[in-house]
Structures are given as structure tokens and as C-alpha cells.
Amino acid sequence: MRTHCLLLLSLALVLWAGPTWAATYEVGPGKQYATLEALRTDTARPAWADGDVIQLYADDASLTAAFNFGANTVSLLSGDGGAHVLTPAAGAATRLVFDSATAGTAFTLGAGLTATGFQAANGNGGAIHARGAVTANSATFAANSATAGSGGAIYAGDEVTANGATFAANSAGNYSLGGAIRAVDEVTANSATFAANSTGNYGDGGAISAGGGV
């Protein structure tokens, strides 16, 4: 009987994987991952989990495709508190973050980080496309584009919080909404700077378009 109970307990432990714990990934020279692309493409890494944090310690120009965090809340932060610039790899037309049709990503880009040169050739959100909320307090978005969609820098299916952030020269396509930000819910952007953001022909909201108001 004792052996039978132990076998059942062992089987239960195998079938129950338990909760997936949040992880912190350090990216930069001499860190856990040398580049963001190395982190994104690591097939041995555990699946993304709610609360995961990516800490960036240097400028990065490695991404050939966007991160897809699934239905999780993930933060990309400056690991050393310094200012770091994120750009796609040379010749790559990609977003920084793309939330798939069935997911619900909530994403934070940390203070001091700049996302520039990201592009959505089709669809919304030039740098960030998230079906959840996006937070980018004191971050910078420059020269990102959604050439055939809304939200030249950010598209969020929920709210956007970007207090103290800077948005410059981001652009969205014709008939689009929000040259810099398109949020289905509200946008909070106190003390934020917007300069030379635009939509294409017949677009609306050169800087911000918010379904829930600003």
C-alpha cells in the first residue's frame, strides 16, 4: 500500500508542473545574454512568465524580429540606470514588441531607454504592439513608424502611461489614428514631449489618439 501511494504521489508531481516563476534576464557585454536577439532566440530559456524583467546594460541593435511575450506582463528596464538606445538590426524592419492576436501582453519600457527606428510594415504599433497596457514613463520613442496602421510608436489595446516621456518624429499610415500613440483606452502623459509626430493622409491624432481620452 505504501509503495502504491508513493507511486501515485510521484505521478502527481510529474503531471503538476507548478507555477511558472518570474525571471530576470541581464543583457549586455559580459552578462547572461550578450544581446536582445540572443535572449529572444534562446530555445532553452523558460517560456515567458508574468512579471519577467529584462535588464539592459548597453545599447542594442540586434533584433531581427519582435519579442512576443504572450499573455504576460514583462518589463524592459535599464539595468544600470543609464541611458541606452534600442534599434533593430541593420536591414531589419521589425517592431520591438508584437503581441499576437490571441495574447494580452502588458509591457513596460523603462526610464532612460530609447526605442528608435522600429517599424511595422503591416498593422498597428511601430515599436510596440500590445493588447494590454503599456507603460513608458521617462522613455523616448523616436522615428518609429507604422506605415499601414495606427500608433507610430505605440499601439495598446488598453491604456498607455507615458509621464515624462519623449515622442519625436514617429509616424503612422494613411487613414490611421495616432502618429505617436494609439490607445483603445486612455492615455496619461503628464510632462511628456511630443514633436513632429504625424499621421498620413486622412489620419487623425498627429500625436495621440485615445479611445478613453487623454
N, C-alpha and C positions, 0 to 999 in steps of 0.2 A: 504493500500500500504506500509506504514511504517513497519507494522508487517511482511509483506511478505519479505521485503528487509532484515530485521533483521534475519529472519529465514534462508534466503539464505546465509547471512554472517556467521551465526553460523555453517551452514553445511560446508561452505568452510574452516573454521578454523579447523573443525574436520577432514576433508579429507586431509588438508595440515599439515603434522606433523612438517614442518620447518626443518632447518638444524640440523644435529647432532653435538653438540659442543664437542671439545676435553676435556678430563678429566685428572686429576692427581690422581693416586691411591698410597697411602702410605702403605708400607708393613713392618711389624716388630712388636716386642713386644710393646703393648700399642698403636699401630697405627690403621688405618682404617681396615686393614686386618692383621691377625697375621702371615700368611704365603702366599707364592705364590700360593699354592694349593687352599687355601681358596678364593683367588681372582679369580683364573681360574674357579672354580666350582660354583661361586655365580650366581645363575639363576636370581636374582633380579637386578643384575648390568646391566646398559645400554649396548647395543651392542658396540663392539669396534668401535672407530671412528678415523679418520685420525688425527694424532697429539697427541694421547693419550700418557701419560707418567706414567711409574711405577717407584716409588722411593723406593729403598730397604735400610733398616736401620739395617740389621743384616744378618748373614749367613743364608742360607736357604737350607734345604734338604727335601723338602716336595712334589715335583712334582711327580705325578704318571702317568701323560700324558703331552704332549706338549701343549703349548699355540698355538692357531690358530687365528691369528689376522685378517684374511680375507684380502681384498684388501686395507689395511690401512698402514700408516707409524706410527710405535709405537717405543718408546724408553724405555729401562730398564736401570735406572741410579742409582748410589749410592746417597741415599737421604741425607746423612750427609757428603759426601765427603770422607768417609773412605773406606777401602778395605774389600770387602765381597765376600764370596765363595758360589757359587750355585752348588748343586749336586742334582741328582734325589733322590727320596725316596728310602729307603732300599729295594732292590729286584726289583726295577722298571727299566726296560730297555726302556728309553724314550729320545727323544730329548727335548731341551729347547723350541724351536720354530719349528712348522711344518706348512708350507704354503700349503694349499690344492690345488688340481690340477686346480681349476678354479679361484684362487685368485692371488694376486700380492703384497704380503707383502714386505714392506721395513722396515728393523729393525736395531736399534742401541743398542749395548751393551756398557754401559758407562765405563769411565775410573775407574780403581780400582776394577772392578768386575772380578771374575774368574769363568769360566764355566768348570767344570771338571766331568768326569765320565758319561757324557751323551752318548747315544748310539742309532744308527739307525740300527735295526736288518735287515731291508729291505730298499733299496733305498739310496738316497744321503743325505749328511749333518748330521754328527754325533750329533752335538749340535744345529746347526741352518740350517734349510732348508727354503730358501726364494726365491720367484720368482722375487722379486725386488732387490734393492741394500742393502748391509749390511755394516754398519759402526761399527768398534770396536777399535777405537783409544785408546791406552794405556790400553786395556783389556787383559786378559790372558785366553788361552784355553789350557787345559792340560788333556791328557789321555781320550780324546773323540774318538769315533770310528764309522765309517760307515762300518759295517762288510761285506755288499754285495753291496756297492755303492761307489761313489766318494765324496771327501771332508770330511775328517775325523772329522774336526771341523766345517767347514762352506761350504755350497753349496749355491751359489747365481745365480739366473737367469739373473742378471745384474752385476754391478761392486761391488768390495769389497774394502773398505778403512780401513786399519788397521795400521796406523802410530804409532810407539812406542809400538805396541802390542807384546805379547809373545805367541808362539805356541810351545808346548813341548809334545812329546810322543803321538801325535794324529795319527790315522791310518785309512786307507781306504782299501777296499777289493781287491781281485784279479781282474785283468783287469780294474782297476779303474784309476781315474785321481785325483791327489792332495791329498797327505796324510794329509795336514792341510787344504788347501783351494782349492776349485774348483769354478771358476767364469766363466760364459759364456762370460762376458765382461772383462774388465781389472782389475788388482789388483794393488793397491797402498799401499806399506808397507814400507815406509821410517823409518829407525832406528828401525825396528822390529827385533825380535829374533826368530829364528827357530832352534829347537834342537830335534833330534831323532824322527821326523815325518816320516811316511812310507806308502807306498802302498804295496799291496800283490803281488803275482806272476803276472808277465806281466803287472804290473801297470806302470804309468808314472807320473812324478812330485812328488817326495817324499815329498816336502813341498808345492809347488804351481803349479796349472795348471790353466792358464788363456787364454781364447779364444781371448781376446783383448790385450794380452801382459801384462808385469809387468813393 
